[in-house]
């Protein structure tokens, strides 16, 4: 599947901003099952962009510096991606969770994709005993890793309510867990908490998911959103396998990985500092269009 992706972030400032310095993680990374074919980034009305080093996580980072006064700022990212990723199929010979945990602890891989990097709590995903106990019901150490992982993702999808008004971007996993409500970020963080508590390497994936409109209705340009899901390392043969607890499905050809990290803080699409005296508002518009269904915009 080939996708055209348009991601527009618009800032409106309450007063003129004289300086801003931001990190942009809007260029999708190379990841198994997907290829970046083309990419452009533009900033209006002003701003200087340059490559930057990813301090943590797996991300393509661009540094944006705005050093002339602005009241409005628009950041537009366009990507063309080819995605060809099979749906995983659990099998009797898959490594067990106990084997995965042992392999991850013994790993000497020092790369950003090392399973050992994703074994432990992180600033936004701390250890939580209540979540650990909840997730443990699906994480018997003798169970196959793929089977157990998707079972947990599907239980979260069944037992939690998607509610965009229930949480904020900085809501801790424990609060979303108590109310059994939230959005994709909350469900991913809850699942990662449980996996890491069981000694398993689990990463936070940020990106896009293709949305299909109801039958007979057109696809709405700009109505998509960034998405979050979970990557579970399932051994050297399977590698990192994506599981989506918001939808109870595998990561396959409808998912596009933009960045991978220990939690959202490492791979937020836009973060940084702004020097100004007024409040600001941010609007995000995302369009994920299959090439044969691309709408001119």
Backbone as CSV, one residue per row, in Angstrom:
resi,resn,N_x,N_y,N_z,CA_x,CA_y,CA_z,C_x,C_y,C_z
1,UNK,0.838,-1.187,0.000,0.000,0.000,0.000,0.881,1.249,0.000
2,UNK,0.537,2.209,-0.847,1.253,3.475,-0.902,0.354,4.566,-0.327
3,UNK,0.920,5.366,0.570,0.152,6.422,1.221,0.789,7.780,0.968
4,UNK,-0.059,8.782,0.815,0.364,10.165,0.903,-0.131,10.708,2.242
5,UNK,0.786,11.278,3.017,0.457,11.750,4.364,0.745,13.246,4.433
6,UNK,-0.218,13.998,4.906,-0.060,15.444,5.115,-0.366,15.738,6.579
7,UNK,0.603,16.310,7.262,0.496,16.602,8.702,0.757,18.098,8.883
8,UNK,-0.281,18.837,9.296,-0.170,20.288,9.435,-0.402,20.670,10.892
9,UNK,0.566,21.372,11.474,0.457,21.891,12.833,0.447,23.411,12.763
10,UNK,-0.582,24.019,13.348,-0.724,25.469,13.310,-0.739,26.021,14.729
11,UNK,0.129,26.983,14.987,0.172,27.662,16.279,-0.368,29.079,16.110
12,UNK,-1.267,29.462,17.018,-1.732,30.838,17.111,-1.318,31.359,18.484
13,UNK,-0.536,32.440,18.485,-0.010,32.996,19.720,-0.824,34.228,20.130
14,UNK,-1.012,34.378,21.439,-1.782,35.503,21.947,-1.078,36.823,21.759
15,UNK,0.222,36.809,21.613,1.015,38.011,21.376,2.195,37.624,20.494
16,UNK,2.859,38.600,19.977,3.974,38.334,19.078,5.072,37.541,19.791
17,UNK,5.509,36.464,19.172,6.585,35.627,19.697,7.882,36.030,19.005
18,UNK,8.888,36.352,19.801,10.151,36.822,19.241,11.135,35.698,18.945
19,UNK,10.966,34.556,19.651,11.926,33.464,19.456,11.261,32.142,19.811
20,UNK,11.521,31.123,19.011,11.060,29.766,19.295,12.127,28.785,18.819
21,UNK,12.293,27.751,19.596,13.257,26.698,19.243,12.564,25.359,19.478
22,UNK,12.342,24.606,18.407,11.522,23.399,18.485,12.241,22.203,17.879
23,UNK,11.880,21.041,18.368,12.285,19.774,17.773,11.087,19.203,17.031
24,UNK,11.277,18.873,15.766,10.215,18.296,14.944,10.553,16.839,14.646
25,UNK,9.620,15.953,14.965,9.781,14.522,14.656,8.618,14.121,13.748
26,UNK,8.662,14.644,12.555,7.566,14.501,11.607,7.924,13.657,10.389
27,UNK,9.187,13.317,10.251,9.638,12.494,9.128,9.652,11.034,9.562
28,UNK,8.828,10.182,8.964,8.775,8.773,9.387,10.132,8.090,9.278
29,UNK,10.398,7.191,10.209,11.671,6.474,10.228,11.616,5.270,9.296
30,UNK,12.791,4.766,8.945,12.872,3.467,8.289,12.551,2.402,9.325
31,UNK,11.674,1.480,8.976,11.252,0.431,9.901,10.831,-0.768,9.075
32,UNK,11.027,-1.983,9.594,10.635,-3.164,8.815,9.195,-3.071,8.321
33,UNK,9.017,-3.332,7.028,7.686,-3.325,6.446,7.251,-1.996,5.875
34,UNK,8.108,-0.959,5.944,7.729,0.323,5.364,8.947,1.021,4.781
35,UNK,8.691,1.891,3.810,9.767,2.629,3.146,9.292,4.054,2.891
36,UNK,10.147,5.012,3.216,9.864,6.407,2.933,10.324,6.724,1.513
37,UNK,9.397,7.087,0.637,9.715,7.355,-0.760,9.967,8.836,-1.033
38,UNK,9.304,9.715,-0.301,9.488,11.151,-0.511,9.067,11.881,0.749
39,UNK,9.715,13.038,0.978,9.393,13.812,2.175,9.704,15.285,1.944
40,UNK,8.795,16.153,2.368,9.045,17.586,2.356,8.551,18.193,3.662
41,UNK,9.211,19.257,4.095,8.836,19.974,5.312,8.887,21.463,5.015
42,UNK,7.834,22.175,5.377,7.811,23.623,5.161,7.285,24.322,6.403
43,UNK,7.787,25.542,6.633,7.395,26.355,7.781,7.026,27.744,7.276
44,UNK,5.863,28.230,7.705,5.387,29.558,7.297,4.923,30.329,8.532
45,UNK,5.189,31.651,8.631,5.804,32.500,7.603,7.323,32.528,7.650
46,UNK,7.930,32.027,8.742,9.387,32.142,8.860,9.914,31.025,9.738
47,UNK,11.207,30.715,9.570,11.834,29.704,10.405,12.984,29.040,9.680
48,UNK,14.024,28.722,10.423,15.183,28.026,9.878,15.168,26.579,10.361
49,UNK,15.341,25.636,9.456,15.331,24.221,9.821,16.687,23.598,9.502
50,UNK,17.071,22.647,10.350,18.339,21.943,10.163,18.231,20.576,10.819
51,UNK,19.014,19.601,10.358,18.982,18.279,10.990,19.486,18.351,12.426
52,UNK,18.964,17.473,13.271,19.395,17.392,14.665,19.516,15.933,15.056
53,UNK,20.259,15.694,16.109,20.475,14.325,16.569,19.344,13.905,17.503
54,UNK,18.867,12.684,17.318,17.854,12.149,18.228,18.532,11.789,19.540
55,UNK,18.169,12.495,20.601,18.809,12.254,21.895,18.323,10.968,22.539
56,UNK,17.148,10.527,22.175,16.611,9.270,22.700,15.590,8.744,21.695
57,UNK,15.373,7.448,21.725,14.379,6.864,20.847,14.857,6.784,19.409
58,UNK,13.990,6.260,18.579,14.247,6.117,17.157,13.395,7.151,16.444
59,UNK,14.024,8.248,16.015,13.275,9.342,15.406,14.176,10.121,14.463
60,UNK,13.569,10.684,13.414,14.241,11.658,12.577,13.906,13.035,13.137
61,UNK,14.905,13.740,13.625,14.677,15.005,14.310,15.156,16.167,13.444
62,UNK,14.311,17.169,13.308,14.654,18.416,12.636,14.554,19.553,13.643
63,UNK,15.551,20.411,13.688,15.538,21.568,14.576,14.951,22.770,13.854
64,UNK,13.960,23.390,14.455,13.339,24.597,13.921,13.651,25.765,14.839
65,UNK,14.177,26.836,14.265,14.448,28.058,15.019,13.712,29.206,14.340
66,UNK,12.881,29.883,15.118,12.174,31.073,14.644,12.737,32.257,15.417
67,UNK,13.399,33.179,14.733,14.043,34.298,15.419,13.583,35.653,14.897
68,UNK,12.421,35.664,14.248,11.781,36.927,13.869,10.344,36.890,14.385
69,UNK,9.779,38.022,14.773,8.466,38.038,15.426,7.363,37.426,14.562
70,UNK,6.543,36.559,15.166,5.399,35.945,14.485,4.211,35.876,15.438
71,UNK,3.009,35.938,14.877,1.780,35.718,15.650,1.169,34.365,15.307
72,UNK,1.510,33.852,14.156,0.994,32.559,13.697,2.154,31.785,13.068
73,UNK,2.111,30.469,13.218,3.160,29.617,12.655,2.532,28.328,12.154
74,UNK,2.833,27.963,10.931,2.307,26.736,10.340,3.460,25.836,9.927
75,UNK,3.427,24.587,10.391,4.435,23.582,10.056,3.740,22.482,9.266
76,UNK,4.174,22.281,8.034,3.531,21.289,7.172,4.528,20.225,6.745
77,UNK,4.169,18.985,7.012,4.993,17.835,6.656,4.221,16.976,5.659
78,UNK,4.910,16.577,4.581,4.294,15.686,3.587,5.201,14.479,3.358
79,UNK,4.621,13.301,3.417,5.381,12.061,3.231,4.656,11.163,2.237
80,UNK,5.440,10.431,1.468,4.890,9.325,0.677,5.552,8.047,1.178
81,UNK,4.724,7.097,1.608,5.212,5.864,2.231,4.696,4.645,1.485
82,UNK,5.565,3.662,1.323,5.153,2.345,0.865,5.174,1.409,2.066
83,UNK,4.035,0.782,2.342,3.916,-0.102,3.497,3.500,-1.485,3.021
84,UNK,4.289,-2.482,3.362,4.001,-3.871,2.997,4.361,-4.731,4.195
85,UNK,3.403,-4.897,5.073,3.667,-5.575,6.349,2.601,-6.648,6.573
86,UNK,3.031,-7.871,6.759,2.100,-8.974,6.948,1.526,-8.969,8.357
87,UNK,0.334,-9.501,8.499,-0.271,-9.677,9.810,0.402,-10.867,10.494
88,UNK,0.953,-10.692,11.697,1.611,-11.820,12.379,0.618,-12.947,12.689
89,UNK,1.132,-14.148,12.724,0.314,-15.316,13.057,1.004,-16.077,14.185
90,UNK,0.427,-16.086,15.393,1.026,-16.855,16.491,1.122,-18.333,16.126
91,UNK,2.205,-18.966,16.562,2.424,-20.385,16.260,2.902,-21.110,17.508
92,UNK,2.757,-22.411,17.485,3.120,-23.221,18.652,4.600,-23.102,18.990
93,UNK,5.437,-22.848,17.991,6.873,-22.781,18.240,7.386,-21.409,18.637
94,UNK,6.493,-20.439,18.836,6.943,-19.096,19.223,7.629,-19.134,20.592
95,UNK,8.634,-18.279,20.805,9.258,-18.219,22.135,8.237,-17.782,23.185
96,UNK,8.399,-18.297,24.384,7.496,-17.927,25.471,7.894,-16.570,26.042
97,UNK,7.006,-16.021,26.853,7.314,-14.750,27.505,8.533,-14.886,28.413
98,UNK,8.656,-16.018,29.078,9.829,-16.226,29.939,11.109,-16.228,29.122
99,UNK,11.068,-16.849,27.945,12.251,-16.872,27.083,12.569,-15.482,26.543
100,UNK,11.529,-14.723,26.187,11.742,-13.357,25.689,12.386,-12.494,26.767
101,UNK,11.886,-12.595,27.990,12.440,-11.800,29.084,13.908,-12.135,29.315
102,UNK,14.252,-13.413,29.259,15.642,-13.824,29.475,16.539,-13.345,28.342
103,UNK,16.061,-13.453,27.107,16.849,-12.998,25.964,17.093,-11.487,26.024
104,UNK,16.072,-10.737,26.423,16.223,-9.284,26.500,17.217,-8.888,27.581
105,UNK,17.158,-9.546,28.724,18.093,-9.228,29.813,19.528,-9.556,29.423
106,UNK,19.706,-10.573,28.571,21.045,-11.006,28.179,21.570,-10.255,26.957
107,UNK,20.747,-9.404,26.375,21.132,-8.725,25.143,22.327,-7.793,25.365
108,UNK,23.270,-7.828,24.446,24.421,-6.914,24.474,24.318,-5.857,23.371
109,UNK,23.169,-5.801,22.730,22.927,-4.820,21.679,22.899,-3.422,22.300
110,UNK,23.696,-2.503,21.771,23.758,-1.139,22.292,23.040,-0.138,21.392
111,UNK,22.323,-0.602,20.390,21.645,0.307,19.468,20.358,0.843,20.089
112,UNK,19.774,1.844,19.420,18.518,2.423,19.901,17.368,1.430,19.828
113,UNK,17.517,0.369,19.040,16.466,-0.639,18.922,16.702,-1.846,19.815
114,UNK,17.683,-1.766,20.702,17.980,-2.888,21.588,16.805,-3.180,22.512
115,UNK,16.414,-4.449,22.675,15.315,-4.751,23.602,15.627,-4.352,25.034
116,UNK,16.904,-4.370,25.416,17.266,-4.013,26.789,16.905,-2.569,27.119
117,UNK,16.844,-1.711,26.094,16.511,-0.299,26.309,15.080,-0.107,26.782
118,UNK,14.217,-1.069,26.498,12.786,-0.904,26.726,12.244,-1.845,27.807
119,UNK,13.129,-2.297,28.679,12.719,-3.207,29.751,12.211,-2.490,30.998
120,UNK,12.613,-1.256,31.189,12.438,-0.619,32.495,11.450,0.541,32.435
121,UNK,10.911,0.948,33.588,10.015,2.113,33.620,10.711,3.342,33.056
122,UNK,9.912,4.267,32.530,10.428,5.515,31.983,9.653,6.672,32.617
123,UNK,10.086,7.911,32.406,9.454,9.030,33.113,7.936,9.091,32.990
124,UNK,7.386,8.837,31.811,5.943,8.927,31.633,5.226,7.596,31.810
125,UNK,5.996,6.506,31.922,5.383,5.183,32.113,6.065,4.518,33.312
126,UNK,5.694,4.924,34.528,6.317,4.359,35.723,5.733,2.989,36.060
127,UNK,6.401,2.306,36.969,5.877,1.039,37.471,4.584,1.296,38.230
128,UNK,3.566,0.477,38.000,2.273,0.622,38.674,1.756,-0.770,39.014
129,UNK,1.607,-1.047,40.297,1.252,-2.413,40.718,-0.158,-2.790,40.281
130,UNK,-1.094,-1.851,40.310,-2.465,-2.172,39.913,-2.526,-2.541,38.429
131,UNK,-1.833,-1.774,37.593,-1.806,-2.099,36.164,-1.071,-3.410,35.926
132,UNK,0.013,-3.630,36.650,0.771,-4.881,36.514,-0.112,-6.083,36.827
133,UNK,-0.890,-5.986,37.900,-1.779,-7.097,38.279,-2.844,-7.330,37.213
134,UNK,-3.387,-6.255,36.672,-4.421,-6.375,35.634,-3.855,-7.077,34.392
135,UNK,-2.692,-6.653,33.953,-2.111,-7.212,32.732,-1.600,-8.639,32.927
136,UNK,-1.233,-8.989,34.156,-0.651,-10.309,34.428,-1.587,-11.448,34.050
137,UNK,-2.896,-11.178,34.009,-3.852,-12.235,33.663,-3.601,-12.804,32.269
138,UNK,-3.022,-11.999,31.375,-2.734,-12.460,30.012,-1.268,-12.820,29.804
139,UNK,-0.440,-12.598,30.822,1.007,-12.697,30.625,1.626,-13.855,31.402
140,UNK,1.023,-15.015,31.303,1.630,-16.220,31.885,2.989,-16.445,31.227
141,UNK,4.057,-16.599,32.008,5.405,-16.739,31.427,5.558,-17.891,30.452
142,UNK,4.689,-18.909,30.546,4.799,-20.055,29.643,4.050,-19.855,28.335
143,UNK,3.381,-18.756,28.206,2.560,-18.494,27.027,3.427,-17.943,25.898
144,UNK,3.077,-18.257,24.649,3.789,-17.712,23.505,3.698,-16.194,23.479
145,UNK,4.783,-15.534,23.079,4.846,-14.073,23.162,3.815,-13.399,22.266
146,UNK,3.678,-13.835,21.033,2.715,-13.209,20.133,1.284,-13.420,20.615
147,UNK,0.976,-14.644,21.018,-0.373,-14.951,21.491,-0.723,-14.119,22.720
148,UNK,0.202,-14.024,23.660,-0.060,-13.283,24.898,-0.191,-11.791,24.621
149,UNK,0.674,-11.256,23.785,0.651,-9.827,23.510,-0.652,-9.379,22.869
150,UNK,-1.107,-10.101,21.856,-2.345,-9.682,21.197,-3.545,-9.931,22.094
151,UNK,-3.483,-10.924,22.956,-4.585,-11.159,23.899,-4.734,-9.978,24.848
152,UNK,-3.619,-9.453,25.343,-3.676,-8.299,26.236,-4.200,-7.072,25.484
153,UNK,-3.717,-6.843,24.277,-4.186,-5.697,23.490,-5.692,-5.774,23.264
154,UNK,-6.191,-6.956,22.976,-7.631,-7.102,22.712,-8.454,-6.960,23.983
155,UNK,-7.917,-7.358,25.118,-8.668,-7.179,26.368,-8.763,-5.701,26.729
156,UNK,-7.686,-4.971,26.540,-7.741,-3.525,26.783,-8.765,-2.882,25.852
157,UNK,-8.780,-3.298,24.599,-9.738,-2.724,23.650,-11.185,-3.017,24.079
158,UNK,-11.434,-4.212,24.623,-12.788,-4.572,25.039,-13.222,-3.854,26.314
159,UNK,-12.291,-3.675,27.240,-12.672,-3.260,28.587,-12.455,-1.773,28.871
160,UNK,-11.863,-1.042,27.936,-11.662,0.390,28.102,-12.488,1.148,27.061
161,UNK,-12.911,2.351,27.435,-13.746,3.179,26.566,-12.896,4.276,25.938
162,UNK,-12.984,4.403,24.626,-12.295,5.502,23.959,-13.083,6.779,24.196
163,UNK,-12.448,7.748,24.842,-13.101,9.009,25.192,-12.061,10.118,25.085
164,UNK,-12.172,10.929,24.036,-11.175,11.970,23.784,-11.190,13.067,24.834
165,UNK,-12.268,13.153,25.617,-12.368,14.185,26.645,-11.946,13.693,28.028
166,UNK,-11.582,12.428,28.143,-11.315,11.849,29.465,-9.919,12.155,29.983
167,UNK,-8.969,12.386,29.085,-7.576,12.563,29.502,-6.926,13.683,28.701
168,UNK,-5.755,14.106,29.197,-4.918,15.082,28.507,-3.604,14.411,28.121
169,UNK,-2.767,15.122,27.394,-1.514,14.521,26.931,-0.611,14.140,28.108
170,UNK,-0.756,14.823,29.253,0.102,14.526,30.407,-0.607,13.715,31.485
171,UNK,-1.773,13.138,31.177,-2.461,12.288,32.147,-1.644,11.026,32.405
172,UNK,-1.336,10.700,33.672,-0.538,9.499,33.941,-1.331,8.233,33.649
173,UNK,-0.642,7.138,33.321,-1.347,5.884,33.018,-2.280,5.437,34.136
174,UNK,-1.899,5.646,35.392,-2.722,5.164,36.514,-4.105,5.804,36.507
175,UNK,-4.182,7.090,36.165,-5.481,7.775,36.160,-6.390,7.235,35.064
176,UNK,-5.849,7.052,33.866,-6.644,6.485,32.777,-7.074,5.057,33.121
177,UNK,-6.191,4.325,33.775,-6.508,2.945,34.162,-7.650,2.913,35.174
178,UNK,-7.643,3.796,36.142,-8.692,3.814,37.168,-10.065,4.074,36.553
179,UNK,-10.112,4.976,35.578,-11.395,5.353,34.978,-11.769,4.474,33.792
180,UNK,-10.822,3.656,33.339,-11.046,2.779,32.185,-11.481,3.584,30.955
181,UNK,-10.926,4.791,30.826,-11.238,5.663,29.701,-9.964,6.352,29.232
182,UNK,-9.970,6.755,27.976,-8.825,7.502,27.465,-8.747,7.421,25.965
183,UNK,-7.533,7.689,25.458,-7.277,7.667,24.016,-6.118,6.715,23.748
184,UNK,-5.662,6.689,22.500,-4.647,5.710,22.110,-3.386,5.818,22.964
185,UNK,-2.969,7.043,23.301,-1.780,7.206,24.129,-1.949,6.521,25.485
186,UNK,-3.128,6.674,26.090,-3.378,6.061,27.393,-3.360,4.538,27.309
187,UNK,-4.020,3.993,26.300,-4.091,2.539,26.181,-2.710,1.941,25.905
188,UNK,-1.918,2.624,25.088,-0.560,2.149,24.832,0.281,2.193,26.102
189,UNK,0.171,3.284,26.867,0.957,3.402,28.095,0.550,2.352,29.127
190,UNK,-0.733,2.060,29.223,-1.195,1.030,30.163,-0.628,-0.334,29.770
191,UNK,-0.700,-0.667,28.499,-0.188,-1.962,28.046,1.317,-2.058,28.247
192,UNK,2.041,-0.979,27.938,3.490,-0.992,28.126,3.839,-1.155,29.603
193,UNK,3.101,-0.488,30.483,3.332,-0.630,31.924,3.261,-2.091,32.332
194,UNK,2.222,-2.792,31.879,2.049,-4.191,32.246,3.115,-5.094,31.667
195,UNK,3.505,-4.849,30.421,4.530,-5.674,29.788,5.876,-5.502,30.485
196,UNK,6.245,-4.260,30.771,7.533,-4.031,31.438,7.527,-4.589,32.855
197,UNK,6.388,-4.516,33.517,6.296,-5.090,34.871,6.525,-6.592,34.846
198,UNK,6.203,-7.215,33.715,6.419,-8.657,33.560,7.820,-8.975,33.041
199,UNK,8.684,-7.963,32.963,10.058,-8.183,32.515,10.217,-8.244,31.018
200,UNK,9.264,-7.676,30.273,9.269,-7.778,28.819,9.627,-6.437,28.170
201,UNK,10.375,-6.439,27.078,10.738,-5.202,26.390,9.560,-4.677,25.576
202,UNK,9.096,-3.484,25.915,7.943,-2.895,25.242,8.244,-1.442,24.920
203,UNK,7.967,-1.033,23.688,8.248,0.323,23.220,6.959,1.027,22.818
204,UNK,7.031,2.355,22.833,5.906,3.215,22.451,6.102,3.614,20.994
205,UNK,5.141,3.288,20.150,5.209,3.633,18.736,4.249,4.776,18.442
206,UNK,4.760,5.777,17.732,3.938,6.910,17.314,3.892,6.937,15.799
207,UNK,2.734,7.249,15.246,2.632,7.297,13.803,1.230,7.557,13.335
208,UNK,0.853,6.864,12.282,-0.440,7.091,11.653,-1.126,5.747,11.408
209,UNK,-2.449,5.805,11.326,-3.219,4.621,10.958,-4.238,5.029,9.901
210,UNK,-4.371,4.226,8.897,-5.361,4.498,7.866,-6.755,4.331,8.449
211,UNK,-7.595,5.323,8.240,-8.986,5.226,8.678,-9.880,5.102,7.454
212,UNK,-10.865,4.222,7.539,-11.762,3.954,6.422,-13.128,4.537,6.748
213,UNK,-13.667,5.424,5.915,-14.964,6.042,6.211,-16.100,5.036,6.116
214,UNK,-17.232,5.330,6.750,-18.400,4.451,6.623,-18.812,4.287,5.168
215,UNK,-19.450,3.170,4.883,-19.867,2.878,3.514,-20.725,4.008,2.963
216,UNK,-20.397,4.432,1.749,-21.176,5.469,1.095,-20.788,6.880,1.447
217,UNK,-19.831,7.056,2.371,-19.421,8.395,2.760,-17.989,8.667,2.274
218,UNK,-17.697,9.904,1.897,-16.359,10.214,1.409,-15.353,10.285,2.544
219,UNK,-14.091,10.067,2.204,-13.023,10.248,3.176,-12.837,11.736,3.410
220,UNK,-12.804,12.155,4.676,-12.682,13.568,5.017,-11.212,13.954,5.083
221,UNK,-10.805,14.856,4.231,-9.416,15.302,4.203,-9.102,16.067,5.488
222,UNK,-7.993,15.688,6.145,-7.563,16.373,7.353,-8.189,15.878,8.631
223,UNK,-9.077,14.888,8.537,-9.802,14.438,9.727,-9.093,13.314,10.472
224,UNK,-7.975,12.827,9.932,-7.231,11.781,10.622,-6.437,12.393,11.781
225,UNK,-5.671,11.566,12.479,-4.893,12.044,13.628,-3.669,11.163,13.783
226,UNK,-2.701,11.655,14.556,-1.596,10.774,14.910,-2.118,9.672,15.814
227,UNK,-1.409,8.566,15.834,-1.867,7.385,16.563,-0.701,6.843,17.389
228,UNK,-1.027,6.060,18.401,-0.009,5.437,19.243,-0.382,3.983,19.481
229,UNK,0.632,3.136,19.532,0.401,1.725,19.821,1.666,1.156,20.461
230,UNK,1.741,-0.155,20.581,2.786,-0.822,21.358,3.618,-1.717,20.453
231,UNK,4.912,-1.728,20.703,5.802,-2.704,20.079,6.342,-3.622,21.161
232,UNK,6.173,-4.913,20.967,6.700,-5.928,21.885,7.811,-6.687,21.163
233,UNK,8.982,-6.734,21.774,10.072,-7.499,21.177,9.815,-8.980,21.423
234,UNK,9.756,-9.735,20.333,9.366,-11.152,20.412,10.493,-12.085,20.002
235,UNK,11.739,-11.676,20.261,12.870,-12.537,19.984,13.559,-12.201,18.683
236,UNK,14.734,-12.796,18.435,15.519,-12.442,17.244,14.863,-12.821,15.924
237,UNK,13.960,-13.775,15.930,13.306,-14.174,14.674,12.195,-13.196,14.312
238,UNK,11.283,-12.934,15.246,10.155,-12.043,14.970,10.532,-10.568,15.126
239,UNK,11.488,-10.269,15.988,11.850,-8.883,16.233,10.743,-8.117,16.941
240,UNK,10.644,-6.834,16.625,9.614,-5.979,17.221,8.293,-6.187,16.487
241,UNK,7.258,-6.542,17.242,5.936,-6.811,16.674,4.956,-5.786,17.236
242,UNK,4.212,-5.131,16.359,3.284,-4.100,16.780,1.915,-4.642,17.139
243,UNK,1.355,-4.115,18.230,0.029,-4.493,18.715,-0.703,-3.219,19.111
244,UNK,-1.929,-3.086,18.658,-2.689,-1.847,18.801,-3.831,-2.051,19.803
245,UNK,-3.650,-1.630,21.067,-4.695,-1.866,22.069,-5.909,-0.962,21.909
246,UNK,-5.811,0.103,21.143,-6.984,0.944,20.897,-7.989,0.222,20.015
247,UNK,-7.479,-0.522,19.046,-8.341,-1.205,18.079,-8.344,-2.720,18.228
248,UNK,-7.460,-3.251,19.102,-7.405,-4.698,19.295,-6.896,-5.437,18.081
249,UNK,-5.915,-4.847,17.380,-5.421,-5.450,16.139,-3.897,-5.433,16.119
250,UNK,-3.330,-6.183,15.171,-1.898,-6.156,14.934,-1.512,-4.884,14.171
251,UNK,-0.288,-4.456,14.300,0.273,-3.466,13.397,0.538,-4.160,12.064
252,UNK,-0.118,-3.671,11.017,0.062,-4.275,9.701,0.172,-3.154,8.676
253,UNK,-0.414,-3.333,7.504,-0.219,-2.360,6.428,-1.065,-1.100,6.580
254,UNK,-1.928,-1.041,7.586,-2.676,0.186,7.851,-1.947,1.097,8.833
255,UNK,-0.838,0.625,9.419,-0.073,1.410,10.383,1.223,1.922,9.749
256,UNK,1.551,3.173,10.035,2.780,3.790,9.543,3.559,4.306,10.746
257,UNK,4.747,3.775,10.976,5.558,4.152,12.131,6.289,5.453,11.838
258,UNK,6.079,6.442,12.699,6.798,7.702,12.557,8.019,7.728,13.472
259,UNK,7.872,7.243,14.713,8.978,7.244,15.664,8.702,6.210,16.744
260,UNK,9.781,5.771,17.399,9.687,4.759,18.459,10.528,5.225,19.639
261,UNK,9.981,5.116,20.842,10.724,5.512,22.036,10.223,4.796,23.268
262,UNK,10.796,5.150,24.406,10.347,4.544,25.667,8.979,5.065,26.074
263,UNK,8.701,6.325,25.760,7.382,6.895,26.002,7.204,8.108,25.094
264,UNK,6.071,8.777,25.235,5.721,9.871,24.330,6.731,11.012,24.371
265,UNK,7.315,11.269,25.520,8.225,12.405,25.659,9.409,12.301,24.705
266,UNK,9.827,11.079,24.367,10.991,10.899,23.504,10.671,11.078,22.026
267,UNK,9.393,10.991,21.668,9.079,10.987,20.245,7.878,11.885,19.914
268,UNK,7.596,12.887,20.756,6.513,13.828,20.464,6.739,14.472,19.098
269,UNK,5.709,14.610,18.267,5.902,15.196,16.932,6.513,16.600,16.966
270,UNK,6.104,17.417,17.947,6.636,18.774,18.079,6.816,19.091,19.557
271,UNK,8.003,19.563,19.942,8.194,20.084,21.289,9.276,21.157,21.240
272,UNK,9.404,21.914,22.308,10.411,22.958,22.328,10.047,24.088,23.261
273,UNK,10.652,25.246,23.041,10.437,26.407,23.898,10.050,27.603,23.030
274,UNK,9.185,28.443,23.609,8.726,29.659,22.933,8.873,30.808,23.903
275,UNK,9.428,31.918,23.452,9.551,33.112,24.279,8.486,34.108,23.853
276,UNK,7.499,34.287,24.730,6.406,35.199,24.442,5.570,35.412,25.680
277,UNK,4.725,36.430,25.663,3.960,36.789,26.860,2.516,36.328,26.819
278,UNK,2.031,35.855,25.678,0.627,35.473,25.568,0.424,33.976,25.574
279,UNK,-0.844,33.577,25.692,-1.190,32.165,25.607,-1.077,31.719,24.149
280,UNK,-1.073,30.402,23.938,-1.006,29.885,22.579,-2.021,28.780,22.403
281,UNK,-2.473,28.593,21.187,-3.340,27.469,20.842,-2.702,26.715,19.689
282,UNK,-2.964,25.415,19.651,-2.377,24.577,18.603,-3.471,23.765,17.936
283,UNK,-3.432,23.684,16.636,-4.375,22.876,15.875,-3.587,21.924,14.983
284,UNK,-4.000,20.664,14.963,-3.310,19.653,14.158,-4.297,19.038,13.175
285,UNK,-3.901,18.992,11.928,-4.691,18.368,10.879,-3.839,17.297,10.208
286,UNK,-4.372,16.078,10.132,-3.632,14.955,9.543,-4.498,14.296,8.480
287,UNK,-3.880,13.982,7.358,-4.564,13.287,6.274,-3.704,12.099,5.844
288,UNK,-4.249,10.895,5.948,-3.571,9.668,5.529,-4.369,9.093,4.367
289,UNK,-3.859,9.234,3.154,-4.621,8.878,1.963,-3.908,7.799,1.165
290,UNK,-4.549,6.647,0.951,-3.999,5.678,0.002,-3.831,6.342,-1.365
291,UNK,-2.785,5.998,-2.088,-2.465,6.717,-3.326,-3.597,6.673,-4.328
292,UNK,-4.313,5.546,-4.398,-5.392,5.459,-5.374,-6.654,6.183,-4.901
293,UNK,-6.566,6.768,-3.667,-7.718,7.488,-3.122,-7.325,8.911,-2.738
294,UNK,-6.164,9.387,-3.254,-5.652,10.694,-2.872,-6.575,11.806,-3.366
295,UNK,-6.879,12.724,-2.450,-7.693,13.886,-2.781,-6.783,15.102,-2.858
296,UNK,-6.830,15.846,-3.909,-5.993,17.044,-4.034,-6.300,18.019,-2.922
297,UNK,-5.239,18.603,-2.356,-5.429,19.559,-1.262,-4.351,20.623,-1.335
